[in-house]
């Protein structure tokens, strides 16, 4: 199933860090529009 486990864990870790960084950045940016709770769940689920 996993051909290279350390590479796969690195990709997962990088995606988690990227998601966290984007969340922090967008928190401090003055947003031109607001998402409701259902829209946020849909965005982060995809």
Buried (B, 14 or more C-beta within 10 A) or exposed (E): EEEEEEEEEEEEEEEEEEEEEEEEEEEEEEEEEEEEEEEEEEEEEE
